[in-house]
Amino acid sequence: MRRRQRRRNAWLVGAALGLSLLALLPLGFIVGVAVQQGWQNIAALVLRPRMAQLLLNTLALTLLTLPLCVLLGVSLAWLTERTRLPGRRLWALLATAPLAIPAFVHSYAWVSVAPGLHGLPAAVLISVIAYFPFLYLPVAATLRRLDPALEDVGQSLGLKPWAVFFRVVLPQLRLAISGGTLLVGLHLLAEFGLYALIRFDTFTTAIYDQFQSSFNGPAANMMAGVLALCCLLLLTVEAASRGHARYARVGSGSPRVLPGWRLNRRDTALGLGLMLATCALTLGVPLLTLGRWLLAGGLEVWRNDELWTALWQTLLLASAGALLTTLAAIPAAWLSVRAPSRLQRLLEGGNYLSSSLPGIVVALALVTLTIHLAPPLYQTLFTVLLAYLLMFLPRALVSLRAGIAQAPVELENIARSLGRSPGQALWRVTLRLAAPGAAAGAALVFLAICNELTATLLLAPSGTRTLATGFWAMSSEIDYAAAAPYALIMIVLSLPLTALLYQQSKRTAGR
């Protein structure tokens, strides 16, 4: 039995190692391009006015958007979790709802309302609208978990409500804010459709344009390398910002729930005004715009055969990608729970690091590798699914790991003692008990693939049309009425993910 268990562990380690090496392909591509180009060519390609302009655009976008997202997300979380604002539970749900609308659909709605909207101000406005929920959700969940005794102590020392917030509550939100800021920052670096529609140049839009014009030229590769370095820099800054402070407490803390701060009339009016303005900008503009274009298009836009072909191909790609990614995550998830080690943590870290790279970098790496090493695989279904696997593996891994952790190892041992092989015990006992976690991870991957744009544009075989690429084709032709059904279906498909994130946020807080 021990011999069979060692063989099973060796097989799982080998599978996890192979997956991690596969996940490091984009990083290997970046290093390989740099080595191949040499220092002189690198300097010539990087030290250009165009590259400097892209860096300035990226820096300005990041420095303006992130503080605004933090300010809006923390303000809304405090209003919904720490005050007696009328209808705060409804406002909490509405603050999460913008996640159901893809970022490039936000941009499409604003451009169709105000065609002259473009440049940095438009990019900051739409980025804040699209991405602030990534800060709202973790901050709101952390506020729900905080021990009310901490605030009681602050009040007993004579601190005013705002002083209690800034001196007691805000330091406890440090991890939530840094994690949410990292998510928003990575989205800013990876987003393509949002900025292309408002004609704001970023590394992602420049890489796509360069690829379309020169087909994988050295300039596109070096832009991808600089973009990847920006992502790694963002990861490093976020890790350093966590600090070494202690955020956990011994014991369960006070079981009571804070009644919330009672707001005066002026503060209530300001809080409701902020909520109404946020909902109008994040939900009102996109939904009203979609409704207007759907009414303008009438039934004709729904009679488009390409729309239903795109829906069918999206569901097919998303189902295949979710199944492949979930199955690939099983070895790493099992090892992280049943046999944790330094090697396992290193392998898992490689998966997370590679998934933080923008989709266009992953796609460009696969384009280069397939053209030079495996030409028959270029622009095939295999390459598209491989890109989805590299980009979305952590979504399946995290959920599956939680499911396996809830399956008692004793049941697996009992199955082996009754004559089942280690593989049979894993499949028939552990994975059956972990099925809800696996299903949640597969759902996250499925919905992410439904809204994926850049990798699909670069890698999909000729004739492939997903909802995202179909929407992009229609909106690029300024045919907003024909693009509206694609956007509406993507929003409907994204609603379950939004509801899942909202419910998960409440469960993690113990409510």
C-alpha positions as CSV (number, residue, x, y, z in Angstrom):
1,M,0.0,0.0,0.0
2,R,2.8,2.4,0.8
3,R,4.5,1.6,-2.4
4,R,1.3,2.3,-4.4
5,Q,0.9,5.5,-2.4
6,R,4.4,6.6,-3.3
7,R,3.7,5.9,-6.9
8,R,0.5,7.8,-6.8
9,N,2.2,10.8,-5.1
10,A,5.0,10.7,-7.7
11,W,2.4,10.7,-10.5
12,L,0.6,13.7,-9.0
13,V,3.9,15.6,-8.4
14,G,4.9,14.9,-12.0
15,A,1.5,16.1,-13.3
16,A,1.7,19.3,-11.1
17,L,5.3,19.9,-12.2
18,G,4.4,19.5,-15.9
19,L,1.5,21.9,-15.4
20,S,3.7,24.5,-13.7
21,L,6.3,24.3,-16.4
22,L,3.5,24.8,-19.0
23,A,2.3,27.8,-17.0
24,L,5.7,29.3,-17.1
25,L,5.7,29.4,-21.0
26,P,4.8,33.1,-21.2
27,L,7.6,34.1,-18.8
28,G,10.0,31.8,-20.8
29,F,8.9,33.5,-24.0
30,I,9.6,36.9,-22.6
31,V,13.1,35.9,-21.4
32,G,13.8,34.1,-24.7
33,V,12.8,37.1,-26.8
34,A,15.1,39.3,-24.7
35,V,18.0,36.9,-25.1
36,Q,17.4,36.5,-28.8
37,Q,17.2,40.3,-29.5
38,G,20.4,41.2,-27.6
39,W,21.0,44.3,-25.6
40,Q,21.5,46.6,-28.6
41,N,18.2,45.7,-30.2
42,I,16.4,45.8,-26.8
43,A,17.7,49.3,-26.2
44,A,16.6,50.4,-29.7
45,L,13.1,49.0,-29.3
46,V,12.6,50.1,-25.7
47,L,14.2,53.5,-25.7
48,R,11.8,55.0,-28.2
49,P,9.3,57.9,-27.9
50,R,6.4,55.4,-28.5
51,M,7.5,53.3,-25.6
52,A,7.9,56.3,-23.4
53,Q,4.4,57.5,-24.3
54,L,2.9,54.1,-23.4
55,L,4.7,54.1,-20.1
56,L,3.4,57.5,-19.3
57,N,-0.1,56.5,-20.2
58,T,0.1,53.4,-18.1
59,L,1.6,55.3,-15.1
60,A,-1.0,58.1,-15.3
61,L,-3.9,55.7,-15.7
62,T,-2.7,53.6,-12.7
63,L,-1.9,56.5,-10.4
64,L,-5.3,58.2,-11.1
65,T,-7.5,55.1,-11.1
66,L,-6.3,53.2,-8.1
67,P,-6.8,55.9,-5.5
68,L,-10.2,56.7,-6.9
69,C,-11.2,53.0,-6.7
70,V,-9.9,52.8,-3.2
71,L,-11.8,55.9,-2.2
72,L,-15.1,54.8,-3.8
73,G,-14.8,51.2,-2.7
74,V,-14.0,52.0,0.9
75,S,-16.7,54.7,1.1
76,L,-19.4,52.5,-0.2
77,A,-18.3,49.6,2.0
78,W,-18.4,51.8,5.1
79,L,-21.8,53.1,4.2
80,T,-23.3,49.7,3.7
81,E,-21.6,47.9,6.6
82,R,-21.1,50.5,9.3
83,T,-24.0,52.9,9.0
84,R,-27.8,52.9,9.2
85,L,-28.2,54.1,5.7
86,P,-31.7,53.4,4.5
87,G,-31.8,50.3,2.2
88,R,-28.1,49.5,2.8
89,R,-28.6,45.8,1.9
90,L,-30.0,46.7,-1.5
91,W,-27.2,49.2,-2.0
92,A,-24.7,46.5,-1.1
93,L,-26.1,44.3,-3.9
94,L,-26.1,47.1,-6.3
95,A,-22.5,48.0,-5.5
96,T,-21.5,44.5,-6.6
97,A,-23.7,44.4,-9.7
98,P,-21.3,46.3,-12.1
99,L,-19.1,43.1,-12.1
100,A,-21.8,41.5,-14.3
101,I,-21.1,44.0,-17.1
102,P,-17.8,43.4,-19.0
103,A,-15.4,46.4,-19.0
104,F,-15.6,46.8,-22.7
105,V,-19.4,46.9,-22.6
106,H,-19.1,49.8,-20.1
107,S,-16.9,51.5,-22.7
108,Y,-19.3,50.8,-25.5
109,A,-22.2,52.3,-23.5
110,W,-20.3,55.5,-22.8
111,V,-18.9,55.9,-26.3
112,S,-22.4,55.4,-27.8
113,V,-23.8,58.1,-25.4
114,A,-20.9,60.5,-25.8
115,P,-18.9,59.8,-29.0
116,G,-16.4,62.5,-28.2
117,L,-15.4,60.8,-25.0
118,H,-11.8,59.6,-25.3
119,G,-8.3,59.9,-23.8
120,L,-7.1,59.7,-20.3
121,P,-10.1,61.3,-18.5
122,A,-12.4,58.8,-20.2
123,A,-10.1,55.9,-19.4
124,V,-10.0,56.8,-15.7
125,L,-13.8,57.4,-15.5
126,I,-14.7,54.1,-17.1
127,S,-12.0,52.1,-15.3
128,V,-13.2,53.3,-11.9
129,I,-16.8,52.5,-12.9
130,A,-15.9,49.0,-14.1
131,Y,-13.4,47.9,-11.5
132,F,-14.2,49.5,-8.1
133,P,-16.2,46.4,-7.0
134,F,-13.0,44.5,-6.8
135,L,-12.1,46.8,-3.9
136,Y,-15.6,47.0,-2.5
137,L,-16.1,43.3,-2.0
138,P,-13.0,42.5,0.1
139,V,-13.3,45.7,2.2
140,A,-17.0,45.0,2.9
141,A,-16.2,41.4,3.9
142,T,-13.4,42.6,6.2
143,L,-15.7,45.2,7.9
144,R,-18.2,42.5,8.6
145,R,-15.5,40.3,10.3
146,L,-14.0,43.0,12.5
147,D,-14.5,42.6,16.2
148,P,-16.8,45.4,17.4
149,A,-14.8,45.6,20.6
150,L,-12.0,47.4,18.8
151,E,-14.3,50.3,17.9
152,D,-15.8,50.3,21.4
153,V,-12.4,50.8,22.9
154,G,-11.8,53.7,20.5
155,Q,-15.1,55.3,21.4
156,S,-14.4,54.8,25.1
157,L,-11.2,56.8,24.7
158,G,-13.1,59.7,23.4
159,L,-12.5,59.4,19.7
160,K,-15.1,60.8,17.3
161,P,-16.6,58.5,14.7
162,W,-14.3,59.7,11.9
163,A,-11.3,59.3,14.2
164,V,-12.4,55.8,15.1
165,F,-12.6,55.0,11.4
166,F,-9.2,56.4,10.5
167,R,-7.3,55.2,13.6
168,V,-8.9,51.9,14.4
169,V,-10.9,50.5,11.4
170,L,-8.8,51.7,8.4
171,P,-5.5,50.0,9.6
172,Q,-7.5,46.7,9.8
173,L,-8.5,47.1,6.1
174,R,-4.9,47.2,4.9
175,L,-4.8,43.7,3.5
176,A,-8.2,44.0,1.8
177,I,-7.3,47.3,0.2
178,S,-3.9,46.1,-1.0
179,G,-5.4,42.9,-2.4
180,G,-8.2,44.7,-4.1
181,T,-5.8,47.3,-5.5
182,L,-3.7,44.5,-7.0
183,L,-6.7,43.0,-8.8
184,V,-7.7,46.4,-10.2
185,G,-4.1,47.2,-11.2
186,L,-3.7,43.9,-13.1
187,H,-7.0,44.5,-14.9
188,L,-5.8,48.0,-15.9
189,L,-2.7,46.5,-17.4
190,A,-4.5,43.6,-19.2
191,E,-7.6,45.4,-20.5
192,F,-7.9,45.8,-24.2
193,G,-11.4,46.5,-25.4
194,L,-12.2,49.2,-22.9
195,Y,-9.3,51.4,-24.0
196,A,-9.4,50.6,-27.7
197,L,-13.0,51.8,-28.0
198,I,-12.1,55.2,-26.4
199,R,-8.9,55.5,-28.4
200,F,-6.6,55.5,-25.4
201,D,-3.2,53.9,-26.1
202,T,-2.0,51.3,-23.6
203,F,0.6,48.5,-24.0
204,T,-2.2,46.1,-24.7
205,T,-3.8,48.1,-27.5
206,A,-0.4,48.9,-28.9
207,I,0.7,45.2,-28.9
208,Y,-2.5,44.2,-30.7
209,D,-2.1,47.0,-33.3
210,Q,1.6,46.0,-33.8
211,F,0.7,42.4,-34.1
212,Q,-2.0,43.1,-36.7
213,S,0.3,45.3,-38.8
214,S,3.6,43.4,-38.6
215,F,2.4,39.9,-37.5
216,N,4.4,39.2,-34.4
217,G,7.3,41.6,-35.0
218,P,10.0,42.3,-32.5
219,A,8.4,45.5,-31.4
220,A,5.2,43.6,-30.3
221,N,7.4,41.1,-28.4
222,M,9.3,43.8,-26.6
223,M,6.1,45.6,-25.7
224,A,4.8,42.4,-24.2
225,G,8.1,42.0,-22.2
226,V,7.7,45.6,-20.8
227,L,4.0,44.9,-20.0
228,A,5.0,41.7,-18.1
229,L,7.6,43.6,-16.1
230,C,4.9,46.1,-15.2
231,C,2.8,43.3,-13.9
232,L,5.7,41.8,-11.9
233,L,6.5,45.2,-10.4
234,L,2.8,45.6,-9.4
235,L,2.9,42.2,-7.7
236,T,6.1,43.2,-5.9
237,V,4.7,46.5,-4.7
238,E,1.6,44.8,-3.4
239,A,3.6,42.1,-1.5
240,A,5.7,44.9,0.1
241,S,2.7,46.9,1.1
242,R,1.2,44.1,3.2
243,G,3.8,44.8,6.0
244,H,4.2,42.5,9.0
245,A,1.4,43.7,11.2
246,R,-0.8,41.2,12.9
247,Y,-4.5,41.2,11.8
248,A,-5.7,38.0,13.5
249,R,-7.1,37.8,17.0
250,V,-7.1,35.0,19.6
251,G,-10.6,33.8,20.3
252,S,-13.9,34.4,18.4
253,G,-14.3,38.0,19.6
254,S,-17.6,39.6,20.4
255,P,-20.6,37.7,18.9
256,R,-22.8,40.8,18.7
257,V,-23.4,42.8,15.6
258,L,-22.7,46.5,15.5
259,P,-26.0,48.5,15.2
260,G,-24.2,50.9,12.8
261,W,-23.6,54.7,13.0
262,R,-26.7,56.8,13.0
263,L,-26.3,59.4,10.3
264,N,-27.8,62.9,10.6
265,R,-29.9,64.3,7.7
266,R,-27.1,65.9,5.9
267,D,-24.9,62.8,6.0
268,T,-27.8,60.6,5.0
269,A,-28.5,62.8,2.0
270,L,-24.8,62.7,1.0
271,G,-24.6,58.9,1.4
272,L,-27.8,58.3,-0.6
273,G,-26.5,60.8,-3.2
274,L,-23.3,58.9,-3.6
275,M,-25.1,55.6,-3.9
276,L,-27.5,56.9,-6.5
277,A,-24.8,58.6,-8.5
278,T,-22.7,55.4,-8.4
279,C,-25.6,53.2,-9.5
280,A,-26.5,55.7,-12.3
281,L,-23.0,55.7,-13.7
282,T,-22.3,52.0,-13.3
283,L,-25.7,50.4,-14.1
284,G,-27.9,53.2,-15.4
285,V,-25.8,54.2,-18.4
286,P,-25.0,50.7,-19.7
287,L,-28.5,49.3,-19.2
288,L,-30.3,52.3,-20.6
289,T,-27.9,52.4,-23.6
290,L,-28.4,48.7,-24.3
291,G,-32.2,49.2,-24.0
292,R,-32.1,52.1,-26.4
293,W,-30.0,50.3,-29.0
294,L,-32.1,47.1,-28.7
295,L,-35.3,49.1,-29.3
296,A,-33.6,50.9,-32.2
297,G,-32.6,47.6,-33.8
298,G,-35.9,45.8,-33.2
299,L,-36.4,42.2,-33.9
300,E,-33.9,42.3,-36.8
301,V,-30.9,42.3,-34.5
302,W,-32.1,39.0,-32.9
303,R,-32.6,37.3,-36.3
304,N,-28.9,37.5,-37.0
305,D,-27.6,33.9,-37.5
306,E,-24.1,34.9,-36.5
307,L,-25.4,35.9,-33.0
308,W,-26.7,32.4,-32.2
309,T,-23.6,30.8,-33.8
310,A,-21.5,33.0,-31.5
311,L,-23.6,31.9,-28.5
312,W,-23.2,28.3,-29.4
313,Q,-19.4,28.5,-29.9
314,T,-19.0,30.5,-26.7
315,L,-20.8,27.9,-24.7
316,L,-18.8,25.1,-26.4
317,L,-15.4,26.8,-25.8
318,A,-16.3,27.8,-22.2
319,S,-17.5,24.3,-21.3
320,A,-14.4,22.6,-22.8
321,G,-12.1,25.2,-21.2
322,A,-13.8,24.9,-17.8
323,L,-13.6,21.1,-17.9
324,L,-10.0,21.0,-19.0
325,T,-8.9,23.6,-16.5
326,T,-10.7,21.9,-13.6
327,L,-9.2,18.5,-14.4
328,A,-5.7,20.0,-14.8
329,A,-6.0,21.6,-11.3
330,I,-6.7,18.3,-9.5
331,P,-3.0,17.2,-8.9
332,A,-1.9,20.6,-7.6
333,A,-5.0,21.0,-5.5
334,W,-4.6,17.5,-3.9
335,L,-0.9,18.0,-3.2
336,S,-1.6,21.4,-1.6
337,V,-4.0,19.8,0.9
338,R,-2.7,16.3,1.4
339,A,1.0,16.6,0.9
340,P,2.1,20.3,1.3
341,S,5.8,20.9,0.8
342,R,8.2,23.6,-0.4
343,L,8.2,22.1,-3.9
344,Q,4.4,22.1,-4.0
345,R,4.2,25.8,-2.9
346,L,6.8,26.7,-5.5
347,L,4.9,24.9,-8.2
348,E,1.6,26.6,-7.1
349,G,3.3,30.0,-7.0
350,G,4.4,29.6,-10.6
351,N,0.8,29.0,-11.7
352,Y,-0.4,32.2,-9.9
353,L,2.5,34.3,-11.3
354,S,1.8,33.3,-14.9
355,S,-1.9,33.8,-14.6
356,S,-1.3,37.4,-13.5
357,L,0.2,38.2,-16.9
358,P,-2.2,39.9,-19.4
359,G,-4.0,37.6,-21.8
360,I,-2.4,39.3,-24.8
361,V,1.1,38.3,-23.5
362,V,0.0,34.7,-23.1
363,A,-1.6,34.8,-26.5
364,L,1.5,36.3,-28.1
365,A,3.7,33.7,-26.4
366,L,1.6,30.9,-27.8
367,V,1.6,32.4,-31.3
368,T,5.4,32.6,-31.3
369,L,5.9,29.1,-29.9
370,T,3.3,27.4,-32.2
371,I,4.7,29.2,-35.4
372,H,8.3,28.2,-34.7
373,L,7.9,24.9,-32.9
374,A,4.5,23.4,-33.9
375,P,3.1,25.2,-36.9
376,P,0.1,22.7,-37.2
377,L,-1.1,23.9,-33.8
378,Y,-1.2,27.6,-34.8
379,Q,-4.8,29.0,-34.6
380,T,-6.4,25.7,-33.6
381,L,-8.8,24.8,-30.8
382,F,-6.0,23.2,-28.9
383,T,-4.0,26.5,-28.6
384,V,-7.1,28.5,-27.6
385,L,-7.9,26.0,-24.8
386,L,-4.3,26.0,-23.7
387,A,-4.4,29.8,-23.4
388,Y,-7.6,29.6,-21.3
389,L,-5.9,27.0,-19.1
390,L,-2.8,29.2,-18.5
391,M,-4.9,32.3,-17.8
392,F,-7.7,30.9,-15.6
393,L,-6.1,27.9,-13.8
394,P,-6.0,29.6,-10.3
395,R,-9.8,30.2,-10.4
396,A,-10.3,26.4,-10.5
397,L,-7.4,25.6,-8.2
398,V,-8.6,27.8,-5.3
399,S,-12.1,26.4,-5.3
400,L,-11.0,22.8,-5.8
401,R,-8.4,23.1,-3.0
402,A,-11.1,24.3,-0.6
403,G,-13.4,21.4,-1.6
404,I,-10.6,18.8,-1.1
405,A,-9.7,20.4,2.3
406,Q,-13.3,19.7,3.4
407,A,-13.1,16.0,2.5
408,P,-11.8,14.0,5.5
409,V,-8.6,12.2,4.7
410,E,-9.8,9.3,6.9
411,L,-12.4,8.4,4.3
412,E,-9.7,8.1,1.7
413,N,-7.6,5.9,4.0
414,I,-10.6,3.7,4.7
415,A,-11.2,3.2,1.0
416,R,-7.6,2.2,0.5
417,S,-7.8,-0.2,3.4
418,L,-10.8,-1.9,1.7
419,G,-8.8,-2.7,-1.4
420,R,-9.2,0.4,-3.5
421,S,-6.2,1.7,-5.2
422,P,-5.0,5.3,-4.3
423,G,-6.3,6.5,-7.6
424,Q,-9.7,4.9,-7.1
425,A,-9.9,6.3,-3.5
426,L,-9.1,9.8,-4.8
427,W,-11.6,9.6,-7.7
428,R,-14.5,7.8,-5.9
429,V,-14.3,9.4,-2.4
430,T,-12.3,12.6,-2.2
431,L,-13.3,14.1,-5.6
432,R,-16.9,13.2,-5.1
433,L,-16.9,15.1,-1.7
434,A,-15.1,18.0,-3.3
435,A,-17.5,18.1,-6.2
436,P,-19.2,21.4,-5.0
437,G,-15.9,23.2,-4.9
438,A,-14.9,21.8,-8.3
439,A,-18.2,22.9,-9.7
440,A,-17.7,26.4,-8.3
441,G,-14.2,26.7,-9.8
442,A,-15.5,25.4,-13.2
443,A,-18.3,28.0,-13.1
444,L,-15.7,30.8,-12.5
445,V,-13.6,29.6,-15.4
446,F,-16.7,29.1,-17.6
447,L,-17.9,32.7,-17.1
448,A,-14.4,34.1,-17.4
449,I,-14.0,32.4,-20.8
450,C,-17.4,33.8,-21.9
451,N,-16.1,37.4,-21.6
452,E,-12.5,36.8,-22.7
453,L,-11.5,38.9,-25.7
454,T,-7.8,39.4,-26.5
455,A,-6.5,35.9,-26.4
456,T,-9.5,34.7,-28.5
457,L,-9.0,37.4,-31.1
458,L,-5.3,36.4,-31.6
459,L,-5.6,32.6,-31.3
460,A,-9.1,31.5,-32.4
461,P,-9.2,29.5,-35.7
462,S,-10.7,31.3,-38.7
463,G,-14.5,31.3,-38.6
464,T,-14.6,31.1,-34.8
465,R,-16.9,33.8,-33.4
466,T,-17.6,34.1,-29.7
467,L,-19.9,36.6,-28.0
468,A,-17.0,38.8,-27.1
469,T,-15.4,38.7,-30.5
470,G,-18.8,39.2,-32.2
471,F,-19.5,42.2,-30.0
472,W,-16.0,43.6,-30.8
473,A,-16.6,43.2,-34.5
474,M,-20.0,44.9,-34.4
475,S,-18.9,47.8,-32.1
476,S,-15.7,48.3,-34.2
477,E,-17.9,48.9,-37.2
478,I,-19.9,51.4,-35.2
479,D,-22.9,49.2,-35.6
480,Y,-24.1,49.6,-32.0
481,A,-27.6,48.2,-32.5
482,A,-26.1,44.9,-33.8
483,A,-23.6,44.8,-30.9
484,A,-26.3,45.2,-28.3
485,P,-27.6,41.6,-28.3
486,Y,-24.1,40.3,-27.8
487,A,-23.6,42.6,-24.8
488,L,-26.9,41.7,-23.3
489,I,-26.2,37.9,-23.5
490,M,-22.8,38.4,-21.9
491,I,-24.3,40.3,-19.0
492,V,-27.0,37.6,-18.5
493,L,-24.2,34.9,-18.5
494,S,-22.2,37.0,-16.0
495,L,-25.0,37.4,-13.5
496,P,-24.5,34.0,-11.8
497,L,-20.8,34.9,-11.2
498,T,-21.8,38.2,-9.6
499,A,-24.3,36.5,-7.4
500,L,-21.7,33.9,-6.4
501,L,-19.2,36.5,-5.5
502,Y,-21.7,38.4,-3.4
503,Q,-22.9,35.3,-1.5
504,Q,-19.3,34.2,-1.0
505,S,-18.4,37.6,0.4
506,K,-21.3,37.2,2.9
507,R,-20.3,33.6,3.8
508,T,-16.7,34.5,4.5
509,A,-17.9,37.1,7.0
510,G,-20.1,34.6,8.8
511,R,-23.4,36.0,7.7
